[in-house]
Amino acid sequence: MTKTEYVNDLIERLGNENLRPGLSLPPGVIYQSSLTIASEARDEAYELADPDLIEPLKIRLEKEKNTSTRIDIIRLLVRIADRVNDHPIADYILATVRLEKARWIQYVALESLAESKLEIWNEKEYLFELIQHKHWRIKMNALILLKTLDSTYSPRIEDFCLTALKSKSTKPNELSWFCNVLSRHGSDKSLDVLKEIARTSDKYYTVNAAASAIAAINGKGQLAFFAEILDTNKNNYVKSNQTSILCQFGDDTVVDSLIKRAKAILSKARKTSVTYVGRAKPELVHICEFLLQHRNAKVEEFLYLVKNKKYNMMDETEKKWFDTHITFV
């Protein structure tokens, strides 16, 4: 079978929702995707890394009229190109998006690129058109791609993001996208706007996006601000994010704020014990690790409090860490 024949066969199977030969549905079940020919083909496609399949896929894409099939081809093309570092495919896909009339295809193509590591070389200017698109999914993925551009584009990207952040019509979820882009392309010029968003937004994800952008721009210089948000914002997701930032960039000046947060965490016993995977740690452990690096009389007093009065307020992960790492002279 030639590469072209294989591509055509795979694409046909990707669109085939019939049951695989020899399989049958359980009693009472009218459809089960995992048993279909398409499901098996998707698993097969996910593992492909043959650069010789790229040209036949491009040829098929340029001939194909069916929307669903075009989407399958684009996803497959980007995935293979990503695996073999065929970066020109990014420009090829963006050129396809430029000519494409079906919005769903445009969205999927941009999403696939945004999820890849492919670099955009020639179609960078087109991204500045796409980030003004009225469809939110297209705009969001264009912003993700815009974030990957090099620092020579930073002033222009920053100005665009600041204009959007100041707009009264920008929605909370969109605010968080622009904040995220500023985490790479922002400068001190963005700090006041980002602070205002963090102080006034009632959406935790927007507050966290703004605070994280500030941390990326000048984390060490904004400790008082992070401590302020930790103290004034009541949302636990926001507090946890500020804790993480303070532990990353903080010094002796934030010890009191982190002790206060730790005492709040220990104000009541955990109802559940969370299992942490990989490098993930409880917020309390992050705080205690930081405090051990800045151990003074106040830290010592807090650790004694935990040992003597708050020990049973910790979950099993926190207790295990405390017993392993905390020693008293």
C-alpha positions as CSV (number, residue, x, y, z in Angstrom):
1,M,0.0,0.0,0.0
2,T,1.4,3.4,-1.0
3,K,1.5,6.4,1.4
4,T,-1.4,8.0,-0.5
5,E,-3.4,4.8,-0.4
6,Y,-2.8,4.5,3.4
7,V,-3.8,8.1,4.0
8,N,-7.0,7.6,2.1
9,D,-7.8,4.4,3.8
10,L,-7.1,5.9,7.3
11,I,-9.3,8.9,6.6
12,E,-12.2,6.8,5.5
13,R,-11.9,4.7,8.6
14,L,-11.8,7.8,10.8
15,G,-15.2,8.7,9.5
16,N,-16.7,5.2,9.9
17,E,-18.9,4.9,13.0
18,N,-19.9,1.3,12.3
19,L,-18.9,-1.5,14.7
20,R,-15.6,-3.2,14.1
21,P,-16.0,-6.7,12.5
22,G,-16.7,-9.4,15.1
23,L,-17.9,-7.0,17.8
24,S,-21.5,-6.5,19.0
25,L,-23.1,-4.0,21.3
26,P,-24.1,-5.0,24.9
27,P,-27.8,-5.7,25.4
28,G,-29.8,-2.4,25.5
29,V,-27.0,-0.3,24.1
30,I,-27.6,1.3,20.7
31,Y,-24.1,2.9,20.3
32,Q,-20.7,2.7,21.9
33,S,-18.0,4.8,20.3
34,S,-15.1,2.7,21.6
35,L,-16.3,-0.3,19.6
36,T,-16.4,1.5,16.3
37,I,-14.0,1.4,13.3
38,A,-13.4,5.2,13.8
39,S,-12.3,4.7,17.4
40,E,-9.7,2.2,16.4
41,A,-8.6,4.5,13.5
42,R,-8.2,7.4,16.0
43,D,-6.0,5.3,18.2
44,E,-3.9,4.4,15.2
45,A,-3.7,8.0,14.0
46,Y,-2.6,9.2,17.4
47,E,0.6,7.1,17.2
48,L,1.6,8.2,13.7
49,A,5.0,10.0,13.2
50,D,5.8,9.3,9.6
51,P,6.9,12.5,7.8
52,D,6.2,10.8,4.4
53,L,2.4,11.0,5.2
54,I,2.4,14.8,5.3
55,E,2.4,15.5,1.6
56,P,-0.4,13.0,0.8
57,L,-2.4,14.6,3.6
58,K,-2.0,18.1,2.2
59,I,-3.1,16.8,-1.2
60,R,-6.1,15.2,0.2
61,L,-7.0,18.3,2.3
62,E,-6.9,20.5,-0.8
63,K,-9.3,18.2,-2.6
64,E,-11.6,17.4,0.3
65,K,-15.0,19.1,0.5
66,N,-16.6,17.4,3.5
67,T,-16.3,19.5,6.7
68,S,-15.9,16.6,9.1
69,T,-13.3,14.9,6.9
70,R,-11.3,18.1,6.5
71,I,-11.2,18.4,10.3
72,D,-9.9,14.9,10.6
73,I,-7.2,15.6,8.1
74,I,-6.1,18.9,9.7
75,R,-5.9,17.3,13.2
76,L,-3.8,14.4,11.7
77,L,-1.6,16.7,9.7
78,V,-0.8,19.0,12.7
79,R,-0.2,16.0,15.0
80,I,2.3,14.3,12.7
81,A,4.1,17.6,11.8
82,D,4.4,18.3,15.5
83,R,6.0,15.0,16.2
84,V,8.5,15.3,13.4
85,N,9.1,19.1,13.9
86,D,7.9,20.1,10.5
87,H,7.4,23.7,11.4
88,P,6.3,25.0,8.0
89,I,3.0,23.1,8.4
90,A,2.0,25.8,10.9
91,D,2.1,28.4,8.2
92,Y,0.4,26.1,5.8
93,I,-2.5,25.6,8.3
94,L,-2.8,29.3,8.9
95,A,-3.0,29.9,5.2
96,T,-5.7,27.3,5.0
97,V,-7.6,29.1,7.8
98,R,-7.3,32.3,5.9
99,L,-9.2,30.8,2.9
100,E,-11.6,28.6,4.9
101,K,-15.2,29.7,5.1
102,A,-16.4,27.1,7.7
103,R,-15.9,28.6,11.1
104,W,-15.8,25.1,12.8
105,I,-12.8,24.2,10.6
106,Q,-11.1,27.5,11.4
107,Y,-11.5,26.9,15.1
108,V,-10.3,23.3,15.0
109,A,-7.3,24.2,12.9
110,L,-6.2,27.0,15.3
111,E,-6.9,24.8,18.3
112,S,-4.7,22.0,16.9
113,L,-1.9,24.5,16.3
114,A,-2.3,26.0,19.8
115,E,-1.9,22.6,21.3
116,S,1.3,21.9,19.3
117,K,4.8,23.1,19.5
118,L,5.0,24.1,15.9
119,E,6.5,27.5,15.3
120,I,4.9,30.1,13.0
121,W,7.4,31.7,10.6
122,N,5.6,33.5,7.9
123,E,2.0,34.0,9.0
124,K,2.6,36.0,12.2
125,E,0.8,39.1,10.9
126,Y,-2.4,37.1,10.3
127,L,-2.6,36.4,14.0
128,F,-3.1,40.1,14.6
129,E,-6.2,39.8,12.4
130,L,-7.5,36.7,14.1
131,I,-7.3,38.1,17.7
132,Q,-9.9,40.6,16.7
133,H,-12.3,37.9,15.4
134,K,-15.8,38.0,16.7
135,H,-15.9,34.3,17.4
136,W,-14.5,33.7,20.9
137,R,-12.9,30.3,20.2
138,I,-11.1,31.6,17.2
139,K,-9.9,34.7,19.2
140,M,-8.8,32.6,22.2
141,N,-6.7,30.2,20.1
142,A,-5.2,33.0,18.1
143,L,-4.2,34.6,21.4
144,I,-2.5,31.4,22.6
145,L,-0.6,31.4,19.3
146,L,0.2,35.1,19.6
147,K,1.8,34.4,23.0
148,T,4.4,32.2,21.4
149,L,5.8,35.0,19.2
150,D,9.3,36.3,20.1
151,S,10.0,39.4,22.2
152,T,10.3,41.7,19.1
153,Y,6.5,41.6,19.0
154,S,6.1,42.3,22.7
155,P,5.4,46.1,22.5
156,R,2.8,45.7,19.9
157,I,1.1,42.7,21.6
158,E,1.2,44.5,24.9
159,D,-0.5,47.6,23.5
160,F,-3.3,45.4,22.0
161,C,-3.8,43.5,25.2
162,L,-4.0,46.7,27.3
163,T,-6.6,48.2,25.0
164,A,-8.7,45.1,25.3
165,L,-8.3,45.0,29.1
166,K,-9.5,48.6,29.4
167,S,-12.5,47.9,27.2
168,K,-15.8,47.8,29.1
169,S,-17.1,45.2,26.6
170,T,-14.4,42.7,27.3
171,K,-15.9,39.7,29.2
172,P,-14.2,38.1,32.3
173,N,-13.0,35.0,30.5
174,E,-11.5,37.2,27.8
175,L,-9.8,39.3,30.4
176,S,-8.0,36.2,31.6
177,W,-6.8,35.4,28.1
178,F,-5.3,38.8,27.6
179,C,-3.7,38.6,31.1
180,N,-2.2,35.3,30.1
181,V,-0.6,36.8,27.0
182,L,0.8,39.7,29.1
183,S,2.5,37.1,31.3
184,R,4.9,36.7,28.4
185,H,4.8,40.0,26.6
186,G,3.9,42.5,29.3
187,S,6.1,45.1,30.9
188,D,5.9,47.5,33.9
189,K,3.5,49.5,31.7
190,S,0.9,46.8,32.2
191,L,1.1,46.6,36.0
192,D,-1.5,49.2,37.0
193,V,-4.1,47.7,34.7
194,L,-3.4,44.2,35.9
195,K,-3.6,45.3,39.5
196,E,-7.0,47.0,38.9
197,I,-8.3,43.8,37.4
198,A,-7.0,41.7,40.3
199,R,-8.5,44.0,42.8
200,T,-12.0,44.4,41.2
201,S,-12.8,41.2,39.3
202,D,-15.4,38.9,40.9
203,K,-14.1,35.9,38.9
204,Y,-11.4,34.0,40.6
205,Y,-9.8,32.8,37.3
206,T,-9.5,36.4,36.1
207,V,-7.9,37.6,39.4
208,N,-5.5,34.7,39.3
209,A,-4.6,35.4,35.6
210,A,-3.9,39.0,36.4
211,A,-1.9,38.2,39.5
212,S,0.1,35.5,37.6
213,A,0.9,38.0,34.9
214,I,2.1,40.6,37.5
215,A,4.3,37.8,39.0
216,A,5.8,37.0,35.6
217,I,6.5,40.7,34.9
218,N,7.9,41.6,38.3
219,G,7.2,39.1,41.0
220,K,9.9,40.2,43.5
221,G,8.9,43.9,43.2
222,Q,5.1,43.3,43.9
223,L,5.2,41.4,47.2
224,A,3.0,43.9,49.0
225,F,0.4,43.6,46.3
226,F,0.2,39.8,46.4
227,A,0.0,40.0,50.2
228,E,-2.9,42.5,49.8
229,I,-4.8,40.2,47.5
230,L,-4.2,37.3,49.8
231,D,-5.6,39.3,52.7
232,T,-8.6,40.9,51.0
233,N,-9.9,38.4,48.5
234,K,-12.1,35.7,50.1
235,N,-11.9,33.1,47.4
236,N,-9.7,30.1,48.3
237,Y,-8.5,29.5,44.7
238,V,-7.3,33.1,44.7
239,K,-5.7,32.8,48.1
240,S,-3.9,29.6,47.1
241,N,-2.5,31.3,44.0
242,Q,-1.2,34.2,46.0
243,T,0.4,31.8,48.4
244,S,2.2,30.1,45.5
245,I,3.4,33.4,44.2
246,L,4.6,34.6,47.6
247,C,6.4,31.4,48.3
248,Q,8.2,31.7,44.9
249,F,9.2,35.3,45.1
250,G,8.9,36.2,48.7
251,D,11.4,37.2,51.4
252,D,11.2,37.9,55.2
253,T,8.6,40.6,54.6
254,V,5.9,38.1,53.7
255,V,6.4,35.8,56.6
256,D,3.5,37.3,58.6
257,S,1.1,37.1,55.7
258,L,1.9,33.4,55.1
259,I,1.6,32.5,58.8
260,K,-1.8,34.2,58.9
261,R,-2.8,32.2,55.8
262,A,-1.5,28.9,57.4
263,K,-3.5,29.6,60.6
264,A,-6.7,30.1,58.5
265,I,-6.1,26.8,56.7
266,L,-5.7,25.1,60.1
267,S,-8.8,26.8,61.6
268,K,-10.8,23.6,61.0
269,A,-10.0,20.0,60.3
270,R,-10.0,18.6,56.7
271,K,-13.2,16.7,55.7
272,T,-11.2,14.8,53.0
273,S,-7.7,13.7,52.5
274,V,-6.4,14.6,49.1
275,T,-3.9,12.4,47.2
276,Y,-1.3,14.6,45.5
277,V,0.3,13.4,42.2
278,G,3.9,14.2,41.0
279,R,5.2,17.5,42.4
280,A,1.8,18.7,43.6
281,K,1.7,19.6,47.3
282,P,-0.9,21.0,49.8
283,E,-0.9,24.7,50.2
284,L,0.1,24.3,53.8
285,V,3.2,22.4,52.8
286,H,4.2,25.1,50.4
287,I,3.9,27.7,53.2
288,C,5.8,25.6,55.7
289,E,8.6,25.0,53.2
290,F,9.0,28.7,52.7
291,L,8.8,29.4,56.5
292,L,11.6,26.9,57.1
293,Q,13.9,29.0,54.8
294,H,13.0,32.1,56.8
295,R,12.9,30.6,60.3
296,N,12.7,33.2,63.0
297,A,11.0,33.6,66.3
298,K,7.5,34.0,64.7
299,V,8.0,31.0,62.6
300,E,9.2,29.0,65.6
301,E,6.1,30.0,67.5
302,F,3.9,29.0,64.6
303,L,5.5,25.6,64.3
304,Y,5.1,24.9,68.0
305,L,1.4,25.9,67.6
306,V,0.9,23.4,64.8
307,K,2.7,20.6,66.8
308,N,0.9,21.2,70.0
309,K,-2.6,22.5,69.1
310,K,-3.3,22.2,65.4
311,Y,-1.7,18.8,64.5
312,N,-5.1,17.0,64.2
313,M,-6.3,19.8,61.8
314,M,-3.9,18.6,59.1
315,D,-4.7,15.8,56.6
316,E,-2.5,12.8,56.3
317,T,-0.3,14.2,53.6
318,E,0.4,17.3,55.7
319,K,1.0,15.3,58.8
320,K,3.5,13.1,57.0
321,W,5.4,16.1,55.6
322,F,5.4,17.8,59.0
323,D,6.7,14.7,60.9
324,T,9.4,14.3,58.2
325,H,10.7,17.8,57.9
326,I,10.0,19.7,61.2
327,T,12.4,19.3,64.0
328,F,12.7,21.3,67.2
329,V,15.8,22.1,69.1
